[in-house]
Amino acid sequence: MELVSYHVNVGEQLADFRAVKERFIKSDFPAWTILGVAALARPELVVEIKAVAAVRK
């Protein structure tokens, strides 16, 4: 699994997002890329999260 999150105010949001991630994801994985951006597609959005996962059969 891989997570990518885009934050309009990464400095203000990072601590809260880490707390939520640690609450729901207990392992060292997934890899998480955090990117600060000037804006997202709509002005009212402050974060966008993309998750990619694969399941072995």
Phi and psi in radians as a Rosetta constraint file:
Dihedral C 1 N 2 CA 2 C 2 CIRCULARHARMONIC -2.405 0.35
Dihedral N 2 CA 2 C 2 N 3 CIRCULARHARMONIC 2.403 0.35
Dihedral C 2 N 3 CA 3 C 3 CIRCULARHARMONIC -2.043 0.35
Dihedral N 3 CA 3 C 3 N 4 CIRCULARHARMONIC 2.430 0.35
Dihedral C 3 N 4 CA 4 C 4 CIRCULARHARMONIC -2.275 0.35
Dihedral N 4 CA 4 C 4 N 5 CIRCULARHARMONIC 2.229 0.35
Dihedral C 4 N 5 CA 5 C 5 CIRCULARHARMONIC -2.191 0.35
Dihedral N 5 CA 5 C 5 N 6 CIRCULARHARMONIC 2.413 0.35
Dihedral C 5 N 6 CA 6 C 6 CIRCULARHARMONIC -1.966 0.35
Dihedral N 6 CA 6 C 6 N 7 CIRCULARHARMONIC 2.135 0.35
Dihedral C 6 N 7 CA 7 C 7 CIRCULARHARMONIC -2.110 0.35
Dihedral N 7 CA 7 C 7 N 8 CIRCULARHARMONIC 2.285 0.35
Dihedral C 7 N 8 CA 8 C 8 CIRCULARHARMONIC -1.238 0.35
Dihedral N 8 CA 8 C 8 N 9 CIRCULARHARMONIC -0.687 0.35
Dihedral C 8 N 9 CA 9 C 9 CIRCULARHARMONIC -2.176 0.35
Dihedral N 9 CA 9 C 9 N 10 CIRCULARHARMONIC 1.227 0.35
Dihedral C 9 N 10 CA 10 C 10 CIRCULARHARMONIC -1.005 0.35
Dihedral N 10 CA 10 C 10 N 11 CIRCULARHARMONIC -0.665 0.35
Dihedral C 10 N 11 CA 11 C 11 CIRCULARHARMONIC -1.098 0.35
Dihedral N 11 CA 11 C 11 N 12 CIRCULARHARMONIC -0.635 0.35
Dihedral C 11 N 12 CA 12 C 12 CIRCULARHARMONIC -1.415 0.35
Dihedral N 12 CA 12 C 12 N 13 CIRCULARHARMONIC -0.430 0.35
Dihedral C 12 N 13 CA 13 C 13 CIRCULARHARMONIC -1.759 0.35
Dihedral N 13 CA 13 C 13 N 14 CIRCULARHARMONIC -0.368 0.35
Dihedral C 13 N 14 CA 14 C 14 CIRCULARHARMONIC -1.051 0.35
Dihedral N 14 CA 14 C 14 N 15 CIRCULARHARMONIC -0.769 0.35
Dihedral C 14 N 15 CA 15 C 15 CIRCULARHARMONIC -1.073 0.35
Dihedral N 15 CA 15 C 15 N 16 CIRCULARHARMONIC -0.748 0.35
Dihedral C 15 N 16 CA 16 C 16 CIRCULARHARMONIC -1.141 0.35
Dihedral N 16 CA 16 C 16 N 17 CIRCULARHARMONIC -0.724 0.35
Dihedral C 16 N 17 CA 17 C 17 CIRCULARHARMONIC -1.186 0.35
Dihedral N 17 CA 17 C 17 N 18 CIRCULARHARMONIC -0.658 0.35
Dihedral C 17 N 18 CA 18 C 18 CIRCULARHARMONIC -1.093 0.35
Dihedral N 18 CA 18 C 18 N 19 CIRCULARHARMONIC -0.717 0.35
Dihedral C 18 N 19 CA 19 C 19 CIRCULARHARMONIC -1.091 0.35
Dihedral N 19 CA 19 C 19 N 20 CIRCULARHARMONIC -0.754 0.35
Dihedral C 19 N 20 CA 20 C 20 CIRCULARHARMONIC -1.162 0.35
Dihedral N 20 CA 20 C 20 N 21 CIRCULARHARMONIC -0.756 0.35
Dihedral C 20 N 21 CA 21 C 21 CIRCULARHARMONIC -1.044 0.35
Dihedral N 21 CA 21 C 21 N 22 CIRCULARHARMONIC -0.804 0.35
Dihedral C 21 N 22 CA 22 C 22 CIRCULARHARMONIC -1.139 0.35
Dihedral N 22 CA 22 C 22 N 23 CIRCULARHARMONIC -0.503 0.35
Dihedral C 22 N 23 CA 23 C 23 CIRCULARHARMONIC -1.214 0.35
Dihedral N 23 CA 23 C 23 N 24 CIRCULARHARMONIC -0.668 0.35
Dihedral C 23 N 24 CA 24 C 24 CIRCULARHARMONIC -1.794 0.35
Dihedral N 24 CA 24 C 24 N 25 CIRCULARHARMONIC -0.407 0.35
Dihedral C 24 N 25 CA 25 C 25 CIRCULARHARMONIC -2.069 0.35
Dihedral N 25 CA 25 C 25 N 26 CIRCULARHARMONIC 1.891 0.35
Dihedral C 25 N 26 CA 26 C 26 CIRCULARHARMONIC -1.561 0.35
Dihedral N 26 CA 26 C 26 N 27 CIRCULARHARMONIC -0.362 0.35
Dihedral C 26 N 27 CA 27 C 27 CIRCULARHARMONIC -1.557 0.35
Dihedral N 27 CA 27 C 27 N 28 CIRCULARHARMONIC 3.004 0.35
Dihedral C 27 N 28 CA 28 C 28 CIRCULARHARMONIC -1.199 0.35
Dihedral N 28 CA 28 C 28 N 29 CIRCULARHARMONIC -0.382 0.35
Dihedral C 28 N 29 CA 29 C 29 CIRCULARHARMONIC -1.614 0.35
Dihedral N 29 CA 29 C 29 N 30 CIRCULARHARMONIC 2.751 0.35
Dihedral C 29 N 30 CA 30 C 30 CIRCULARHARMONIC -1.546 0.35
Dihedral N 30 CA 30 C 30 N 31 CIRCULARHARMONIC 2.958 0.35
Dihedral C 30 N 31 CA 31 C 31 CIRCULARHARMONIC -1.144 0.35
Dihedral N 31 CA 31 C 31 N 32 CIRCULARHARMONIC 2.488 0.35
Dihedral C 31 N 32 CA 32 C 32 CIRCULARHARMONIC -2.331 0.35
Dihedral N 32 CA 32 C 32 N 33 CIRCULARHARMONIC 2.072 0.35
Dihedral C 32 N 33 CA 33 C 33 CIRCULARHARMONIC -1.810 0.35
Dihedral N 33 CA 33 C 33 N 34 CIRCULARHARMONIC 2.216 0.35
Dihedral C 33 N 34 CA 34 C 34 CIRCULARHARMONIC -2.002 0.35
Dihedral N 34 CA 34 C 34 N 35 CIRCULARHARMONIC 2.156 0.35
Dihedral C 34 N 35 CA 35 C 35 CIRCULARHARMONIC -2.154 0.35
Dihedral N 35 CA 35 C 35 N 36 CIRCULARHARMONIC 2.299 0.35
Dihedral C 35 N 36 CA 36 C 36 CIRCULARHARMONIC -1.525 0.35
Dihedral N 36 CA 36 C 36 N 37 CIRCULARHARMONIC 2.332 0.35
Dihedral C 36 N 37 CA 37 C 37 CIRCULARHARMONIC -2.271 0.35
Dihedral N 37 CA 37 C 37 N 38 CIRCULARHARMONIC 2.760 0.35
Dihedral C 37 N 38 CA 38 C 38 CIRCULARHARMONIC -1.304 0.35
Dihedral N 38 CA 38 C 38 N 39 CIRCULARHARMONIC -0.604 0.35
Dihedral C 38 N 39 CA 39 C 39 CIRCULARHARMONIC -2.851 0.35
Dihedral N 39 CA 39 C 39 N 40 CIRCULARHARMONIC 2.859 0.35
Dihedral C 39 N 40 CA 40 C 40 CIRCULARHARMONIC -1.994 0.35
Dihedral N 40 CA 40 C 40 N 41 CIRCULARHARMONIC -3.043 0.35
Dihedral C 40 N 41 CA 41 C 41 CIRCULARHARMONIC -1.032 0.35
Dihedral N 41 CA 41 C 41 N 42 CIRCULARHARMONIC -0.607 0.35
Dihedral C 41 N 42 CA 42 C 42 CIRCULARHARMONIC -2.136 0.35
Dihedral N 42 CA 42 C 42 N 43 CIRCULARHARMONIC 2.469 0.35
Dihedral C 42 N 43 CA 43 C 43 CIRCULARHARMONIC -1.035 0.35
Dihedral N 43 CA 43 C 43 N 44 CIRCULARHARMONIC -0.495 0.35
Dihedral C 43 N 44 CA 44 C 44 CIRCULARHARMONIC -1.388 0.35
Dihedral N 44 CA 44 C 44 N 45 CIRCULARHARMONIC -0.180 0.35
Dihedral C 44 N 45 CA 45 C 45 CIRCULARHARMONIC -1.441 0.35
Dihedral N 45 CA 45 C 45 N 46 CIRCULARHARMONIC 2.421 0.35
Dihedral C 45 N 46 CA 46 C 46 CIRCULARHARMONIC -2.069 0.35
Dihedral N 46 CA 46 C 46 N 47 CIRCULARHARMONIC -0.239 0.35
Dihedral C 46 N 47 CA 47 C 47 CIRCULARHARMONIC -2.626 0.35
Dihedral N 47 CA 47 C 47 N 48 CIRCULARHARMONIC 2.549 0.35
Dihedral C 47 N 48 CA 48 C 48 CIRCULARHARMONIC -2.315 0.35
Dihedral N 48 CA 48 C 48 N 49 CIRCULARHARMONIC 2.362 0.35
Dihedral C 48 N 49 CA 49 C 49 CIRCULARHARMONIC -2.153 0.35
Dihedral N 49 CA 49 C 49 N 50 CIRCULARHARMONIC 2.281 0.35
Dihedral C 49 N 50 CA 50 C 50 CIRCULARHARMONIC -2.042 0.35
Dihedral N 50 CA 50 C 50 N 51 CIRCULARHARMONIC 2.261 0.35
Dihedral C 50 N 51 CA 51 C 51 CIRCULARHARMONIC -2.170 0.35
Dihedral N 51 CA 51 C 51 N 52 CIRCULARHARMONIC 2.338 0.35
Dihedral C 51 N 52 CA 52 C 52 CIRCULARHARMONIC -2.133 0.35
Dihedral N 52 CA 52 C 52 N 53 CIRCULARHARMONIC 2.240 0.35
Dihedral C 52 N 53 CA 53 C 53 CIRCULARHARMONIC -2.365 0.35
Dihedral N 53 CA 53 C 53 N 54 CIRCULARHARMONIC 2.664 0.35
Dihedral C 53 N 54 CA 54 C 54 CIRCULARHARMONIC -2.339 0.35
Dihedral N 54 CA 54 C 54 N 55 CIRCULARHARMONIC 2.569 0.35
Dihedral C 54 N 55 CA 55 C 55 CIRCULARHARMONIC -2.098 0.35
Dihedral N 55 CA 55 C 55 N 56 CIRCULARHARMONIC 2.253 0.35
Dihedral C 55 N 56 CA 56 C 56 CIRCULARHARMONIC -1.416 0.35
Dihedral N 56 CA 56 C 56 N 57 CIRCULARHARMONIC 2.490 0.35
